[in-house]
């Protein structure tokens, strides 16, 4: 994969660049948000690894301007911020995945492989569709078959995570890290409870299910 790495910690840049190149990826690395945006607009990348907190422009502003320019390049956020509101903001802006620092390098590689398998996004669109489900990320409006769904912030964050990874099975661990920023044994129950609440609003009133349980593996949003 042709990757853009935007990270302001030099040691992290050197470590990730070395590891990614050893894994066979081509890597362009920058340490400033403005440089990251300029390079992302000037060249084509298979994925962007984007730190949230950077000088110049932060990761959110880089992603916002990138999407406003109609560039659908998959973006994986690296962040030490573990608040659900921060992750909702990132998903709203068009992020595809989150990885909370510190993280295992093997997990970064796995998530990049999953990004490579995602269907290509429609440039410039704030509307996401899965069957008769519509998510307007600009207005935070969710509807199915014309019926508006009223979701809590965590339900909305979960739906965005699943929708941006349509057809990909997400484990409970990945969901917990994306929504809460951490994972422990008890968190699995919280994930299951959150999925049940979302399913009650998303699927129960309708004839067909979009949110599927893959026994022993996790959950997937698909038609």
N, C-alpha and C positions, 0 to 999 in steps of 0.2 A: 504494500500500500504506500501511496505518496502521502505523507503526514506532515501537518504543520503543528509544531509544539510551541505553545505560548506559556511561558512560566518565568517568574521573576527571580526565583532562587537558583543561583548558578550551579550549586552542587546537584540540585534536582535535575536541572537541564542536562548536565553532563552525564549523570547516571541514566536518565531515561533515554537520552540520545544514543548512548553506547549500547544499551540493552535492545532498543528498537532496531538499530542497524544490524546488530548481531542476529536478530530474528528475521532479517531480510527486508526490512522496511527502509524506504528513503525518507529522511527526516530533514526538515528545515526548522530551525529553532530560533525564536526571538524572545526577548525578555521584557518587552514593552507592549502595551495594548495597542497603541497607535501603529506600531510596526506590524503587529499581528493582523490588524484590519487591512492595512495597505497590501500586505502579501496575500492575504486571503482573497482580496478583490482582484489582484493582478494575476493570480495563477489558479490552476485547478488542483484541488486536493481531494483525496478519497475520504479523509476525516481530519478534524481539527481537535487537538487536545488543548483545552483552554482553561487556564487558571482563572479563578474568579477575581482575586485581589492582585491587581497589577498596576504599575505606574502608568501615567499617560491616560489610558482608558481602562476601566475595569472590564472584566470578562462579560458582564451583562451588557454593557454598552457596546462592546465589540460585536456580540451576537445580535443585538438589536439592529445595529447598522448593517450587519451582514445580511440579515433577513430582509431588511427594508430595501436592500439593493437587489433582492431576488435571488440570492445565492443559497441553495438548499443543502450545502455541504454538511454531512453529519457532524455534530459537535458533542464531544465528551467533556463535561466540566470536571476539573479537579478543584476541590474545595475543602477547607477546614471548617466551613460554616455548616452547622447541622440543624438549622431551624427549618421546619416544614415550609414556612412562608418563603424562604430563600429558594427552595427547590421548586415550589409552585411558580415563582417568578421566572426561574430559569426555563421551566417547561413551557410557560406561556410565551416566552421569547423565541422558543424553537429549539431548545436543547434536546438531545436524544437520550442522554444518559448522564449519570452522576457517579463520581468516585470520590469517597470521603478520605481525606488524608488522616493518618498514614494508611497506605494500601500495599497489597502484595503485587509485585510486578507481574506475576502470572495472571492475576485477575485483570489487570490492565490489558494484557494481550488477549484474554478471552473476550473482554468487552469490545475490543477493536474488531475481533473476528465477527462478533454479532452485528456490529455496525455495518460491516462490509456486506452482510446478507440482507440488510434492510432494503425495501423497495425505494426507488428514487422518489424524492419529494417533488411536489409541484412548486416551481419557483414563484415567490411573491404572494403565496396564498396563506391567509390566516385561518382558513376553513379546513378542518380535518373531517373525513368521512369514513365510517366503517359500516357498510350496509346502509340501513336507514338512520344510523346515528350521525349527528352532526355536532362538531365542537368548534365554536368560534372563539379562538384564543385571544382575539383582539377585544371582544366584548365579554369574555368569560361566560358565554352562553352555550348551554348544552341542551340538545333536543333529540328526541327519537320519534320518528314517524310524525313529526310536527308537534309533538308534545314536549313542552319545556320541562327539563329535569332540574330540580333544586338540590344541589349537592353542597356538602360541607367542604371546607378547604382541603381536608385530607382525602375525602372521596374524589374531589376534583383532581388533586395531585396524583392519586392512584390511576384515575381514568386517563389522564394525560400520559402518564408513564406507559400504560398499556397500549394506548393508541399510537404513541410514537414508536412503539415496538410491535406493531400489529403482526400477528402470526408467529411471534417469538414467545416461547414459554419463559416466564420470569419466575425465578425461585423465590421462596419466602424470604431468604436472606437478602437477595437483591432488592426486593420490594421494601423490606424493613430499613435497609441502608438508605434507599432513595427517599423514603417518606420521613423517617425519624433520625437518620444519620447514624444508626448503630444497630447492632443485632445481638440478642442473647436468647436463651431458650424460651423465656416467657414472651418474647416479641413475636414468635411464630403464632401464638394465640391471638395477639393483637392484629396481625396481618389477616388471619382467617376471619376475625370479627369485622374488620374493615371491608374485606371482600364481600361478606354477607350483606352488609349495609348498602354497599354500592350495587350489588346484584338485585336487591329488593327494589331499587329505584330504576335500574337499567334494564332488567330482564323480566321481572315478575309480572308487570302489567302487560307484557307483550307476548306474542305467540312463539317467537323464536329467541333463542339465547345467543348473546354475543360474548359473554364472559364465561369461559370454560375452565373447569378444574382438571388438571392433568395429575392424576393420582400419584403421589410420591415424588412429584417434580415441582409443581407450582401452578401458575395461572397464565391464561393467554386470552387476548381479545381478538376475535376473528369471526367472520361470517360462516 
